[in-house]
């Protein structure tokens, strides 16, 4: 697995999952002053651009186009994939492993950084936005940058944003009669916060796992994971994860969030999210060693969308960055092959 942290534009020598050594160099230079102190160096075939929203704020996008195969039977699909991160993350978390993996099967991949996260601009105020504004930003990006209905993939709180998007498909009109929320081909909820939010998770932990509840609160609410390496590993990764990789990701997480994604009190009052159209195909994917979203949270999401959840064994909350990141990616790829 490759180390991806470059502080002050210093390139690191890393290895891919196939144990091939290479020097990771940026494929796109930021056109403005970097907002993160820890710079993510893009991989070969990746590009960074900034999508301008109607507000004038710009949203970071890391893109990796699908490999073109001369033999069409080798191509798994051409449905665009749009990746939405959760708290303390940004577009880089998908670019490390999953963008190369899925683009290698022919999918055009786009990972966005929500406002005030990663290299995206920040709005005025004390929080980055709401479910409505974040979903609206994704809708604006899709309507202007994506040519065909994509599959949305959301992780953790990003999964809740995707759920809100799905619930509002077809609601409202843009000036040119396009739907405010463009159609999608499906959605993948990866270790997602359930439709009712995170309050149920918190209360279950308090009564059944008080020590774990204390650790989660200390790690996330107090942001101690940013300075405590063992706690960061326990919160997001498997125990077998290499410490130098955890340190790299820890620094990127610390730099990624400049404003909280939501006002959690206002958010919880607006939940649960409304039901999505039953015609939307949804994969609910969880991790057996998830320290944040428990088994009941995964089951709740599955029940809400009337689909059996898939729990990947031997992997933690940050499924796309963890030691065995291929496990979840392969489950999603299999689902994508059967989507049509």
C-alpha positions in Angstrom: 0.0 0.0 0.0 1.3 3.4 -0.9 2.2 6.2 1.4 0.5 9.3 0.2 1.5 12.2 2.5 3.8 14.9 1.0 4.4 17.8 3.4 5.4 21.0 1.6 5.4 19.3 -1.8 8.0 16.6 -0.9 7.4 13.5 -3.0 7.6 10.1 -1.3 8.7 6.8 -2.7 5.9 4.3 -2.3 4.6 1.0 -3.5 1.3 0.0 -5.1 -0.8 -2.9 -4.0 1.0 -5.0 -6.7 4.4 -4.2 -4.9 5.7 -2.2 -7.9 7.9 0.7 -6.8 7.3 4.1 -8.2 7.7 7.7 -7.3 4.3 9.4 -6.9 4.3 12.8 -8.6 1.6 15.3 -8.8 -0.3 15.2 -12.1 -1.9 18.6 -11.6 -0.6 21.7 -9.8 -3.0 23.7 -7.7 -3.8 26.9 -9.5 -4.0 28.8 -6.3 -2.6 28.8 -2.8 -3.1 25.4 -1.2 -5.5 25.4 1.7 -4.1 22.2 3.3 -0.7 22.1 4.9 -0.4 18.5 4.0 -0.3 18.1 0.2 -1.8 15.0 -1.5 0.2 14.0 -4.5 -2.0 12.7 -7.3 -1.3 9.4 -8.9 -0.6 8.7 -12.5 -3.8 9.4 -14.6 -5.4 11.6 -12.0 -6.2 15.3 -12.4 -7.5 17.9 -10.0 -9.9 20.7 -11.1 -12.2 23.1 -9.4 -15.9 23.2 -10.1 -17.5 26.6 -9.6 -20.8 26.5 -7.8 -23.6 29.1 -8.3 -22.4 30.8 -5.2 -19.0 31.5 -6.8 -17.3 29.1 -4.4 -15.1 26.4 -6.0 -15.2 22.7 -5.1 -12.2 20.5 -5.5 -12.6 17.5 -7.7 -10.1 14.7 -8.3 -10.8 12.9 -11.5 -9.5 9.6 -13.0 -10.9 8.5 -16.4 -11.6 4.9 -17.1 -9.1 2.8 -18.9 -10.1 2.2 -22.6 -10.0 -1.4 -23.6 -9.6 -2.6 -27.2 -11.4 -5.7 -26.2 -14.9 -4.6 -25.0 -15.4 -7.8 -22.9 -12.6 -6.6 -20.6 -14.5 -3.5 -19.7 -16.7 -3.8 -16.7 -18.8 -0.7 -17.2 -18.9 2.9 -18.3 -21.2 4.4 -15.7 -19.6 7.4 -14.1 -18.8 7.1 -10.4 -19.1 10.1 -8.0 -17.5 9.7 -4.6 -18.6 11.7 -1.5 -16.4 11.7 1.6 -17.4 12.0 5.3 -16.1 14.2 8.1 -12.3 14.8 8.4 -11.8 13.5 4.9 -11.7 15.0 1.4 -11.4 13.8 -2.2 -7.9 12.4 -1.5 -9.3 9.5 0.5 -10.8 8.0 -2.6 -7.9 8.9 -4.9 -5.5 6.7 -2.9 -6.8 3.3 -3.9 -10.4 3.2 -5.2 -10.1 5.7 -8.0 -7.2 3.7 -9.6 -9.1 0.4 -8.9 -12.4 1.4 -10.5 -10.9 3.4 -13.4 -8.8 0.3 -14.2 -12.2 -1.4 -14.8 -13.3 1.3 -17.2 -15.2 3.6 -14.9 -14.8 7.4 -15.1 -14.3 8.4 -11.4 -14.9 11.8 -9.8 -14.1 12.4 -6.1 -15.4 15.7 -4.7 -14.3 17.7 -1.7 -17.3 19.2 0.1 -17.0 22.9 0.9 -14.5 23.8 3.6 -12.9 20.4 3.2 -9.7 19.5 1.4 -8.8 22.2 -1.2 -12.4 23.4 -1.6 -13.4 27.0 -0.7 -15.2 27.6 2.6 -18.5 29.5 2.9 -19.1 32.2 5.5 -20.2 31.0 8.8 -19.3 28.4 11.4 -20.2 25.2 9.5 -19.6 24.0 6.0 -23.3 23.5 5.2 -26.3 21.3 5.7 -27.6 18.1 4.1 -29.5 20.3 1.6 -26.6 22.5 0.6 -24.0 19.7 0.4 -26.4 17.6 -1.7 -27.2 20.6 -3.8 -23.5 21.2 -4.5 -23.2 17.6 -5.7 -26.3 18.0 -7.8 -24.8 21.1 -9.4 -21.6 19.3 -10.2 -23.3 16.4 -11.7 -25.7 18.5 -13.8 -22.8 20.5 -15.3 -19.9 18.0 -15.4 -21.3 14.5 -15.8 -22.8 13.4 -19.1 -24.8 10.4 -18.0 -26.5 9.3 -14.7 -23.7 8.3 -12.3 -23.5 6.0 -9.3 -23.1 7.9 -6.1 -20.8 6.4 -3.4 -20.9 8.0 0.0 -18.8 7.2 3.1 -19.9 7.8 6.7 -21.6 11.2 6.8 -21.1 11.4 3.1 -23.4 8.4 2.9 -26.1 10.5 4.7 -25.6 13.3 2.2 -26.1 10.7 -0.6 -29.3 9.5 1.1 -30.6 13.0 1.2 -29.8 13.4 -2.5 -31.7 10.2 -3.3 -34.7 11.3 -1.3 -35.0 14.5 -3.4 -34.7 13.1 -6.8 -37.2 14.8 -9.1 -38.0 17.6 -6.6 -37.8 21.2 -7.9 -36.8 22.6 -11.3 -33.8 24.5 -12.6 -34.3 27.3 -15.1 -33.7 25.1 -18.1 -36.3 22.5 -16.8 -33.6 20.1 -15.6 -34.3 18.4 -12.3 -32.5 20.1 -9.4 -31.2 16.7 -8.5 -30.1 14.9 -11.7 -31.0 11.3 -12.1 -28.5 8.6 -10.9 -28.0 5.0 -11.8 -27.7 3.8 -8.3 -25.9 4.5 -5.0 -23.4 2.7 -2.7 -23.5 3.6 1.0 -20.1 2.7 2.5 -20.0 2.5 6.4 -22.7 5.1 6.2 -24.4 7.0 9.0 -27.9 5.5 9.1 -31.0 7.5 7.9 -31.8 8.5 11.5 -28.4 10.0 12.0 -25.7 9.2 14.6 -27.7 9.8 17.8 -28.8 6.2 17.9 -25.2 5.0 17.5 -24.1 7.3 20.4 -26.9 6.1 22.8 -26.2 2.4 22.0 -22.5 2.9 22.7 -23.3 4.7 26.0 -25.4 1.9 27.3 -23.7 -1.2 25.8 -20.1 -0.1 25.3 -19.3 2.8 27.6 -15.5 2.6 27.2 -15.9 2.6 23.4 -18.4 5.5 23.7 -15.8 7.5 25.7 -13.1 6.7 23.1 -15.3 7.7 20.1 -16.3 10.9 21.8 -12.8 11.8 22.7 -11.5 10.8 19.2 -14.1 12.6 17.1 -15.9 15.2 19.2 -12.7 16.4 20.9 -10.7 15.6 17.8 -8.0 13.9 19.8 -7.5 11.4 16.9 -5.5 14.3 15.2 -2.7 14.0 17.8 -3.1 10.5 19.2 -1.8 7.9 16.7 -3.1 4.8 18.5 -6.6 6.3 18.9 -6.6 7.4 15.2 -5.8 3.8 14.2 -8.5 2.4 16.5 -11.1 4.8 15.2 -10.6 4.5 11.5 -8.3 1.5 10.7 -7.6 -2.1 11.3 -5.0 -3.1 14.0 -2.7 -4.5 11.3 -2.5 -1.2 9.5 1.1 0.2 9.3 1.7 3.1 11.6 3.5 5.2 9.0 0.4 5.0 6.8 -1.9 5.9 9.7 0.4 8.8 10.4 0.2 10.0 6.7 -3.6 9.7 6.7 -3.8 11.3 10.2 -2.0 14.4 8.9 -4.3 14.7 5.9 -7.4 14.3 8.0 -6.2 17.0 10.4 -5.7 19.4 7.5 -8.9 18.4 5.5 -11.6 19.9 7.8 -11.5 23.6 8.2 -15.2 23.8 9.2 -17.5 21.1 10.6 -19.6 19.5 7.9 -22.8 20.2 9.8 -24.4 21.7 12.9 -25.2 18.3 14.4 -28.0 19.7 16.6 -29.8 21.1 13.6 -29.0 18.0 11.5 -30.5 15.6 14.0 -33.7 17.6 14.2 -34.2 17.2 10.4 -33.8 13.4 10.5 -34.6 10.8 9.5 -34.1 11.5 5.8 -37.1 10.9 3.6 -37.5 7.6 1.8 -35.8 7.4 -1.6 -37.7 6.2 -4.7 -37.9 2.4 -4.6 -36.7 2.2 -8.2 -33.2 3.4 -7.1 -30.7 0.5 -6.8 -28.8 0.8 -3.5 -25.9 -1.2 -2.1 -25.5 -0.9 1.7 -22.0 -1.9 2.6 -20.5 -2.1 6.1 -17.3 -3.3 7.9 -17.1 -5.9 10.6 -14.5 -4.0 12.5 -16.1 -0.5 12.2 -15.5 1.4 15.4 -18.0 4.2 14.5 -21.0 2.6 12.7 -22.1 -0.5 14.6 -23.9 -3.6 13.2 -27.3 -2.2 14.3 -26.6 1.0 12.4 -25.7 -1.0 9.3 -28.9 -3.1 9.7 -31.0 0.0 10.1 -29.8 1.4 6.8 -30.5 -1.9 5.1 -34.0 -2.1 6.5 -34.8 1.4 5.5 -34.0 0.7 1.9 -35.3 -2.8 1.9 -32.0 -4.3 0.9 -29.8 -6.9 2.7 -26.7 -5.1 3.9 -23.3 -6.6 3.1 -20.8 -6.7 5.9 -17.1 -7.0 4.8 -15.1 -9.1 7.3 -11.7 -8.0 8.6 -11.9 -4.3 7.6 -12.5 -1.1 9.5 -14.4 2.2 9.1 -12.1 3.7 6.5 -12.8 0.9 4.1 -11.3 2.7 1.1 -8.0 3.4 2.9 -7.6 0.4 5.2 -5.1 -2.5 4.9 -7.5 -4.7 3.0 -9.1 -1.9 0.9 -9.5 -4.3 -2.0 -12.2 -6.3 -0.2 -14.8 -3.6 -0.2 -13.8 -2.5 -3.7 -14.3 -6.0 -5.1 -17.8 -6.2 -3.6 -18.8 -2.9 -5.2 -17.3 -3.9 -8.5 -19.4 -7.1 -8.5 -22.5 -5.1 -7.7 -21.7 -2.6 -10.5 -21.4 -5.4 -13.0 -24.9 -6.4 -12.2 -26.4 -2.9 -12.1 -27.8 -2.9 -15.5 
